């Protein structure tokens, strides 16, 4: 089935190639007639290629058209289309050969050569030869007409290589070339550097890059979370709380990421009552499960298990939530165990909710729909930044 779909795609992509070949043949009737006399069959070869297309044999059709088309100013676009087709079908080596053959031709105009270089650079990226692709796009970026395309490719390369200083420099140049603000992406590059320094134990430099990210893009939630983690690690819990409370203004969708951190820092300062007040305020505004569960933990800690059960039960009456139901069943089973009662049907329900939560993703990309169990700041599917958010609804927040 997959092969047939690929073949069908190739057929549609090859139709313009075949049409271009026919147009080229008609325009160059004199040369075609000469070649027919010399080779005894240009017309038959051309129709043989069409026949291959109609019979869903795109590979054979491609070979025929390549043999028919000479590289000159009239056929450059056709060669570019063929190379692009090969790359899209996964035959990168053949795409590279076609584009290299084009570039070697002295008859190409400057614009045509640059287009061929762009295609060759994309071939190298598809093949994973990023150093060669980088060299080509760096050369092309000097050309004002192709600067934006080359810079976008360079940013992509540096993201793949995790070369964040070069990614920042290229993104800045792309900002200037397009006029579009990319501060929200550059802030992530700074956060990546902060994360690297955290892993190395250099909290001072990590904090510097996290603050730099927020200076570049004030709404960068990731920077606030990093700052909070660094402050907490250094025992600066008041500063950690301040960083976390900033998130509501930056992007409240990410408040669930702050709940556990808030719990840690308020506890370290022995301010559990203040935490209860703050989370209650957020719960009234947003009603999310993470907030309700954190408050249930506070109720249990301060007032006992039965008060936590009462609180979650009341919340479930207001807003259905599998996560809240799962926690309620935990508390009920634990409570019955203490009194010597068997869980009975509660154990069965608990098994169902646990399995349901285990199978369901917690996050989802708003751009491509990629599901995830953990938060990714860059979507693994579509590579967009800050597009993965906590899932809302009965099975989420």
One Martini backbone bead per residue (centre of mass of N, CA, C, O) as a GRO file, in nm:
protein
  397
    1UNK     BB    1   0.059   0.062  -0.023
    2UNK     BB    2   0.296   0.257   0.012
    3UNK     BB    3   0.417   0.216  -0.271
    4UNK     BB    4   0.166   0.319  -0.425
    5UNK     BB    5   0.166   0.605  -0.307
    6UNK     BB    6   0.446   0.685  -0.402
    7UNK     BB    7   0.390   0.635  -0.699
    8UNK     BB    8   0.159   0.843  -0.723
    9UNK     BB    9   0.325   1.087  -0.646
   10UNK     BB   10   0.531   1.060  -0.874
   11UNK     BB   11   0.337   1.098  -1.106
   12UNK     BB   12   0.252   1.391  -1.039
   13UNK     BB   13   0.547   1.503  -1.041
   14UNK     BB   14   0.615   1.406  -1.346
   15UNK     BB   15   0.423   1.558  -1.531
   16UNK     BB   16   0.580   1.828  -1.552
   17UNK     BB   17   0.831   1.697  -1.666
   18UNK     BB   18   0.702   1.591  -1.924
   19UNK     BB   19   0.597   1.862  -2.021
   20UNK     BB   20   0.874   2.000  -2.029
   21UNK     BB   21   0.997   1.809  -2.233
   22UNK     BB   22   0.796   1.867  -2.460
   23UNK     BB   23   0.847   2.170  -2.479
   24UNK     BB   24   1.145   2.150  -2.541
   25UNK     BB   25   1.111   1.985  -2.797
   26UNK     BB   26   0.940   2.192  -2.955
   27UNK     BB   27   1.137   2.438  -2.938
   28UNK     BB   28   1.373   2.218  -3.043
   29UNK     BB   29   1.326   2.097  -3.337
   30UNK     BB   30   1.595   2.095  -3.481
   31UNK     BB   31   1.760   1.936  -3.270
   32UNK     BB   32   1.571   1.698  -3.262
   33UNK     BB   33   1.605   1.607  -3.553
   34UNK     BB   34   1.903   1.552  -3.532
   35UNK     BB   35   1.884   1.341  -3.303
   36UNK     BB   36   1.707   1.146  -3.456
   37UNK     BB   37   1.911   1.084  -3.676
   38UNK     BB   38   2.142   0.997  -3.480
   39UNK     BB   39   1.960   0.804  -3.273
   40UNK     BB   40   1.672   0.702  -3.371
   41UNK     BB   41   1.454   0.816  -3.107
   42UNK     BB   42   1.327   1.055  -2.946
   43UNK     BB   43   1.020   1.020  -2.974
   44UNK     BB   44   1.008   0.727  -2.862
   45UNK     BB   45   1.131   0.794  -2.585
   46UNK     BB   46   0.922   0.994  -2.491
   47UNK     BB   47   0.675   0.795  -2.511
   48UNK     BB   48   0.797   0.592  -2.321
   49UNK     BB   49   0.789   0.771  -2.070
   50UNK     BB   50   0.484   0.811  -2.070
   51UNK     BB   51   0.418   0.511  -2.047
   52UNK     BB   52   0.546   0.472  -1.769
   53UNK     BB   53   0.358   0.660  -1.622
   54UNK     BB   54   0.085   0.515  -1.696
   55UNK     BB   55   0.226   0.236  -1.563
   56UNK     BB   56   0.361   0.299  -1.292
   57UNK     BB   57   0.696   0.376  -1.381
   58UNK     BB   58   0.889   0.615  -1.259
   59UNK     BB   59   1.184   0.523  -1.275
   60UNK     BB   60   1.193   0.482  -1.584
   61UNK     BB   61   1.100   0.765  -1.659
   62UNK     BB   62   1.336   0.920  -1.539
   63UNK     BB   63   1.560   0.797  -1.711
   64UNK     BB   64   1.455   0.896  -1.981
   65UNK     BB   65   1.450   1.206  -1.922
   66UNK     BB   66   1.750   1.238  -1.858
   67UNK     BB   67   1.851   1.153  -2.142
   68UNK     BB   68   1.693   1.379  -2.306
   69UNK     BB   69   1.812   1.606  -2.120
   70UNK     BB   70   1.976   1.885  -2.156
   71UNK     BB   71   2.202   2.116  -2.027
   72UNK     BB   72   2.032   2.420  -2.027
   73UNK     BB   73   1.849   2.707  -2.006
   74UNK     BB   74   1.575   2.525  -2.063
   75UNK     BB   75   1.646   2.269  -1.833
   76UNK     BB   76   1.702   2.340  -1.535
   77UNK     BB   77   1.421   2.310  -1.400
   78UNK     BB   78   1.395   2.010  -1.460
   79UNK     BB   79   1.641   1.918  -1.297
   80UNK     BB   80   1.545   2.030  -1.029
   81UNK     BB   81   1.286   1.859  -1.017
   82UNK     BB   82   1.424   1.583  -1.020
   83UNK     BB   83   1.597   1.618  -0.767
   84UNK     BB   84   1.361   1.674  -0.578
   85UNK     BB   85   1.221   1.405  -0.622
   86UNK     BB   86   1.442   1.223  -0.516
   87UNK     BB   87   1.455   1.338  -0.232
   88UNK     BB   88   1.154   1.281  -0.155
   89UNK     BB   89   1.210   0.957  -0.213
   90UNK     BB   90   1.523   0.909  -0.083
   91UNK     BB   91   1.728   0.967  -0.336
   92UNK     BB   92   1.997   1.144  -0.260
   93UNK     BB   93   2.233   1.064  -0.442
   94UNK     BB   94   2.091   1.140  -0.710
   95UNK     BB   95   2.035   1.433  -0.640
   96UNK     BB   96   2.330   1.516  -0.608
   97UNK     BB   97   2.422   1.451  -0.897
   98UNK     BB   98   2.236   1.644  -1.046
   99UNK     BB   99   2.330   1.910  -0.899
  100UNK     BB  100   2.630   1.883  -0.962
  101UNK     BB  101   2.598   1.886  -1.269
  102UNK     BB  102   2.487   2.169  -1.286
  103UNK     BB  103   2.718   2.332  -1.144
  104UNK     BB  104   2.940   2.245  -1.367
  105UNK     BB  105   2.802   2.443  -1.553
  106UNK     BB  106   2.896   2.733  -1.731
  107UNK     BB  107   2.602   2.824  -1.853
  108UNK     BB  108   2.512   2.930  -1.599
  109UNK     BB  109   2.361   3.135  -1.415
  110UNK     BB  110   2.369   3.280  -1.115
  111UNK     BB  111   2.080   3.200  -1.033
  112UNK     BB  112   2.093   2.899  -1.114
  113UNK     BB  113   2.329   2.822  -0.933
  114UNK     BB  114   2.196   2.897  -0.663
  115UNK     BB  115   1.961   2.701  -0.685
  116UNK     BB  116   2.140   2.449  -0.697
  117UNK     BB  117   2.275   2.496  -0.421
  118UNK     BB  118   2.021   2.479  -0.252
  119UNK     BB  119   1.949   2.190  -0.332
  120UNK     BB  120   2.216   2.062  -0.238
  121UNK     BB  121   2.191   2.144   0.057
  122UNK     BB  122   1.932   1.974   0.103
  123UNK     BB  123   2.059   1.708   0.037
  124UNK     BB  124   2.267   1.710   0.270
  125UNK     BB  125   2.059   1.724   0.494
  126UNK     BB  126   1.916   1.455   0.424
  127UNK     BB  127   2.206   1.300   0.460
  128UNK     BB  128   2.363   1.446   0.718
  129UNK     BB  129   2.563   1.668   0.576
  130UNK     BB  130   2.610   1.951   0.748
  131UNK     BB  131   2.882   2.081   0.669
  132UNK     BB  132   2.820   2.117   0.366
  133UNK     BB  133   2.561   2.274   0.398
  134UNK     BB  134   2.681   2.511   0.551
  135UNK     BB  135   2.874   2.608   0.331
  136UNK     BB  136   2.659   2.670   0.118
  137UNK     BB  137   2.474   2.866   0.284
  138UNK     BB  138   2.698   3.069   0.345
  139UNK     BB  139   2.740   3.146   0.049
  140UNK     BB  140   2.441   3.230  -0.019
  141UNK     BB  141   2.396   3.458   0.208
  142UNK     BB  142   2.534   3.686   0.031
  143UNK     BB  143   2.281   3.672  -0.135
  144UNK     BB  144   2.012   3.873  -0.132
  145UNK     BB  145   1.797   3.684  -0.287
  146UNK     BB  146   1.889   3.417  -0.077
  147UNK     BB  147   1.922   3.481   0.228
  148UNK     BB  148   1.671   3.371   0.375
  149UNK     BB  149   1.693   3.075   0.292
  150UNK     BB  150   1.979   3.027   0.408
  151UNK     BB  151   1.924   3.110   0.705
  152UNK     BB  152   1.711   2.900   0.768
  153UNK     BB  153   1.902   2.660   0.724
  154UNK     BB  154   2.114   2.740   0.936
  155UNK     BB  155   1.932   2.729   1.180
  156UNK     BB  156   1.864   2.431   1.149
  157UNK     BB  157   2.151   2.324   1.176
  158UNK     BB  158   2.218   2.446   1.462
  159UNK     BB  159   1.995   2.294   1.604
  160UNK     BB  160   2.095   2.008   1.543
  161UNK     BB  161   2.394   2.076   1.666
  162UNK     BB  162   2.370   2.267   1.919
  163UNK     BB  163   2.465   2.564   1.812
  164UNK     BB  164   2.369   2.837   1.977
  165UNK     BB  165   2.543   3.080   1.892
  166UNK     BB  166   2.489   3.042   1.583
  167UNK     BB  167   2.184   3.049   1.600
  168UNK     BB  168   2.163   3.337   1.704
  169UNK     BB  169   2.315   3.481   1.475
  170UNK     BB  170   2.124   3.384   1.244
  171UNK     BB  171   1.858   3.489   1.364
  172UNK     BB  172   1.938   3.786   1.358
  173UNK     BB  173   1.974   3.800   1.051
  174UNK     BB  174   1.685   3.711   0.986
  175UNK     BB  175   1.544   3.947   1.114
  176UNK     BB  176   1.668   4.160   0.922
  177UNK     BB  177   1.567   4.027   0.650
  178UNK     BB  178   1.241   4.008   0.739
  179UNK     BB  179   1.128   4.168   1.014
  180UNK     BB  180   1.104   3.937   1.211
  181UNK     BB  181   1.040   3.829   1.527
  182UNK     BB  182   1.279   3.598   1.722
  183UNK     BB  183   1.298   3.610   2.038
  184UNK     BB  184   1.137   3.348   2.125
  185UNK     BB  185   1.364   3.162   2.007
  186UNK     BB  186   1.626   3.278   2.123
  187UNK     BB  187   1.548   3.218   2.417
  188UNK     BB  188   1.581   2.912   2.386
  189UNK     BB  189   1.882   2.915   2.328
  190UNK     BB  190   1.953   3.027   2.607
  191UNK     BB  191   1.822   2.791   2.765
  192UNK     BB  192   2.007   2.575   2.655
  193UNK     BB  193   2.260   2.695   2.787
  194UNK     BB  194   2.156   2.683   3.075
  195UNK     BB  195   2.122   2.374   3.083
  196UNK     BB  196   2.418   2.303   3.038
  197UNK     BB  197   2.525   2.448   3.299
  198UNK     BB  198   2.360   2.287   3.497
  199UNK     BB  199   2.485   2.007   3.426
  200UNK     BB  200   2.781   2.131   3.515
  201UNK     BB  201   2.723   2.324   3.785
  202UNK     BB  202   2.685   2.627   3.658
  203UNK     BB  203   2.470   2.843   3.799
  204UNK     BB  204   2.562   3.127   3.724
  205UNK     BB  205   2.552   3.094   3.413
  206UNK     BB  206   2.269   2.986   3.396
  207UNK     BB  207   2.130   3.241   3.509
  208UNK     BB  208   2.229   3.435   3.294
  209UNK     BB  209   2.079   3.294   3.050
  210UNK     BB  210   1.794   3.307   3.165
  211UNK     BB  211   1.785   3.618   3.187
  212UNK     BB  212   1.844   3.670   2.890
  213UNK     BB  213   1.590   3.537   2.780
  214UNK     BB  214   1.392   3.736   2.928
  215UNK     BB  215   1.505   3.995   2.796
  216UNK     BB  216   1.428   3.908   2.505
  217UNK     BB  217   1.166   3.738   2.638
  218UNK     BB  218   0.933   3.805   2.871
  219UNK     BB  219   0.740   3.531   2.801
  220UNK     BB  220   0.950   3.317   2.914
  221UNK     BB  221   0.884   3.038   3.089
  222UNK     BB  222   1.143   2.875   3.085
  223UNK     BB  223   1.316   3.086   3.232
  224UNK     BB  224   1.154   3.087   3.498
  225UNK     BB  225   1.199   2.788   3.566
  226UNK     BB  226   1.506   2.802   3.574
  227UNK     BB  227   1.533   3.014   3.792
  228UNK     BB  228   1.383   2.856   4.010
  229UNK     BB  229   1.575   2.612   4.019
  230UNK     BB  230   1.831   2.770   4.091
  231UNK     BB  231   1.732   2.907   4.350
  232UNK     BB  232   1.657   2.646   4.499
  233UNK     BB  233   1.942   2.517   4.488
  234UNK     BB  234   2.048   2.786   4.660
  235UNK     BB  235   1.806   2.859   4.873
  236UNK     BB  236   1.618   3.081   4.700
  237UNK     BB  237   1.286   3.079   4.754
  238UNK     BB  238   1.176   3.361   4.706
  239UNK     BB  239   1.283   3.381   4.414
  240UNK     BB  240   1.143   3.134   4.308
  241UNK     BB  241   0.853   3.232   4.354
  242UNK     BB  242   0.871   3.484   4.182
  243UNK     BB  243   0.923   3.333   3.915
  244UNK     BB  244   0.657   3.160   3.923
  245UNK     BB  245   0.445   3.399   3.943
  246UNK     BB  246   0.507   3.507   3.650
  247UNK     BB  247   0.358   3.293   3.464
  248UNK     BB  248   0.068   3.400   3.454
  249UNK     BB  249   0.154   3.640   3.262
  250UNK     BB  250   0.297   3.484   3.036
  251UNK     BB  251   0.156   3.164   3.061
  252UNK     BB  252  -0.098   2.981   3.204
  253UNK     BB  253  -0.063   2.699   3.067
  254UNK     BB  254   0.214   2.652   3.260
  255UNK     BB  255   0.132   2.622   3.564
  256UNK     BB  256   0.162   2.312   3.615
  257UNK     BB  257   0.484   2.337   3.616
  258UNK     BB  258   0.482   2.506   3.905
  259UNK     BB  259   0.354   2.347   4.142
  260UNK     BB  260   0.587   2.172   4.257
  261UNK     BB  261   0.779   2.414   4.304
  262UNK     BB  262   0.599   2.568   4.501
  263UNK     BB  263   0.581   2.352   4.715
  264UNK     BB  264   0.883   2.343   4.784
  265UNK     BB  265   0.932   2.649   4.863
  266UNK     BB  266   0.707   2.689   5.073
  267UNK     BB  267   0.808   2.464   5.258
  268UNK     BB  268   1.095   2.574   5.312
  269UNK     BB  269   0.942   2.842   5.451
  270UNK     BB  270   0.686   2.765   5.609
  271UNK     BB  271   0.417   2.849   5.387
  272UNK     BB  272   0.142   2.680   5.353
  273UNK     BB  273  -0.082   2.896   5.372
  274UNK     BB  274   0.009   3.065   5.126
  275UNK     BB  275  -0.021   2.837   4.923
  276UNK     BB  276  -0.320   2.790   4.957
  277UNK     BB  277  -0.409   3.071   4.865
  278UNK     BB  278  -0.276   3.074   4.584
  279UNK     BB  279  -0.402   2.811   4.465
  280UNK     BB  280  -0.698   2.895   4.507
  281UNK     BB  281  -0.690   3.131   4.315
  282UNK     BB  282  -0.611   2.966   4.062
  283UNK     BB  283  -0.850   2.769   4.068
  284UNK     BB  284  -1.072   2.981   4.021
  285UNK     BB  285  -0.957   3.068   3.735
  286UNK     BB  286  -0.889   2.755   3.599
  287UNK     BB  287  -0.952   2.450   3.722
  288UNK     BB  288  -0.709   2.265   3.754
  289UNK     BB  289  -0.590   1.961   3.854
  290UNK     BB  290  -0.310   2.035   3.971
  291UNK     BB  291  -0.427   2.232   4.179
  292UNK     BB  292  -0.620   2.039   4.327
  293UNK     BB  293  -0.406   1.827   4.414
  294UNK     BB  294  -0.229   2.017   4.578
  295UNK     BB  295  -0.455   2.095   4.779
  296UNK     BB  296  -0.507   1.808   4.880
  297UNK     BB  297  -0.227   1.774   5.007
  298UNK     BB  298  -0.264   2.003   5.209
  299UNK     BB  299  -0.514   1.891   5.354
  300UNK     BB  300  -0.379   1.634   5.448
  301UNK     BB  301  -0.145   1.763   5.609
  302UNK     BB  302  -0.335   1.958   5.794
  303UNK     BB  303  -0.641   1.779   5.815
  304UNK     BB  304  -0.642   1.519   5.654
  305UNK     BB  305  -0.778   1.271   5.463
  306UNK     BB  306  -1.085   1.343   5.475
  307UNK     BB  307  -1.049   1.633   5.371
  308UNK     BB  308  -0.932   1.552   5.097
  309UNK     BB  309  -1.178   1.389   5.003
  310UNK     BB  310  -1.382   1.619   5.017
  311UNK     BB  311  -1.243   1.808   4.821
  312UNK     BB  312  -1.239   1.624   4.566
  313UNK     BB  313  -1.540   1.568   4.554
  314UNK     BB  314  -1.624   1.860   4.506
  315UNK     BB  315  -1.460   1.897   4.243
  316UNK     BB  316  -1.604   1.672   4.076
  317UNK     BB  317  -1.880   1.817   4.075
  318UNK     BB  318  -1.759   2.063   3.900
  319UNK     BB  319  -1.513   1.873   3.767
  320UNK     BB  320  -1.415   1.654   3.549
  321UNK     BB  321  -1.154   1.400   3.647
  322UNK     BB  322  -0.933   1.148   3.626
  323UNK     BB  323  -0.711   1.241   3.822
  324UNK     BB  324  -0.898   1.297   4.063
  325UNK     BB  325  -1.021   1.016   4.079
  326UNK     BB  326  -0.759   0.863   4.126
  327UNK     BB  327  -0.692   1.006   4.397
  328UNK     BB  328  -0.950   0.931   4.548
  329UNK     BB  329  -0.905   0.624   4.538
  330UNK     BB  330  -0.647   0.622   4.697
  331UNK     BB  331  -0.767   0.741   4.959
  332UNK     BB  332  -0.992   0.532   5.005
  333UNK     BB  333  -0.815   0.277   5.015
  334UNK     BB  334  -0.635   0.378   5.246
  335UNK     BB  335  -0.865   0.417   5.450
  336UNK     BB  336  -0.967   0.121   5.449
  337UNK     BB  337  -0.702  -0.013   5.532
  338UNK     BB  338  -0.690   0.115   5.819
  339UNK     BB  339  -0.986  -0.033   5.893
  340UNK     BB  340  -0.982  -0.331   5.735
  341UNK     BB  341  -1.087  -0.288   5.458
  342UNK     BB  342  -1.188  -0.359   5.149
  343UNK     BB  343  -1.184  -0.233   4.832
  344UNK     BB  344  -1.296  -0.379   4.591
  345UNK     BB  345  -1.430  -0.183   4.352
  346UNK     BB  346  -1.204   0.028   4.386
  347UNK     BB  347  -0.975  -0.139   4.262
  348UNK     BB  348  -1.096  -0.150   3.981
  349UNK     BB  349  -1.115   0.153   3.929
  350UNK     BB  350  -0.815   0.209   3.975
  351UNK     BB  351  -0.715   0.038   3.738
  352UNK     BB  352  -0.857   0.205   3.518
  353UNK     BB  353  -0.736   0.487   3.572
  354UNK     BB  354  -0.438   0.406   3.551
  355UNK     BB  355  -0.450   0.301   3.259
  356UNK     BB  356  -0.556   0.557   3.128
  357UNK     BB  357  -0.317   0.743   3.216
  358UNK     BB  358  -0.085   0.574   3.093
  359UNK     BB  359  -0.193   0.597   2.781
  360UNK     BB  360  -0.199   0.902   2.810
  361UNK     BB  361  -0.127   1.199   2.720
  362UNK     BB  362  -0.026   1.527   2.850
  363UNK     BB  363   0.063   1.631   2.567
  364UNK     BB  364   0.028   1.880   2.288
  365UNK     BB  365   0.051   1.983   1.970
  366UNK     BB  366  -0.083   2.269   1.807
  367UNK     BB  367   0.034   2.213   1.514
  368UNK     BB  368   0.055   1.861   1.477
  369UNK     BB  369  -0.036   1.668   1.740
  370UNK     BB  370   0.184   1.581   1.919
  371UNK     BB  371   0.237   1.337   2.154
  372UNK     BB  372   0.308   1.356   2.520
  373UNK     BB  373   0.448   1.282   2.844
  374UNK     BB  374   0.638   1.525   2.804
  375UNK     BB  375   0.801   1.822   2.799
  376UNK     BB  376   0.850   2.012   2.499
  377UNK     BB  377   0.990   2.297   2.357
  378UNK     BB  378   1.040   2.111   2.106
  379UNK     BB  379   0.895   1.961   1.859
  380UNK     BB  380   0.962   1.644   1.730
  381UNK     BB  381   0.787   1.677   1.471
  382UNK     BB  382   0.784   2.010   1.367
  383UNK     BB  383   0.994   2.207   1.537
  384UNK     BB  384   0.837   2.375   1.719
  385UNK     BB  385   0.808   2.634   1.943
  386UNK     BB  386   0.589   2.632   2.205
  387UNK     BB  387   0.353   2.402   2.108
  388UNK     BB  388   0.356   2.243   2.370
  389UNK     BB  389   0.077   2.140   2.570
  390UNK     BB  390  -0.141   2.096   2.796
  391UNK     BB  391  -0.402   1.902   2.842
  392UNK     BB  392  -0.740   1.944   2.817
  393UNK     BB  393  -0.976   1.810   3.036
  394UNK     BB  394  -1.070   1.509   3.160
  395UNK     BB  395  -0.765   1.381   3.081
  396UNK     BB  396  -0.648   1.644   3.205
  397UNK     BB  397  -0.683   1.970   3.320
   0.00000   0.00000   0.00000
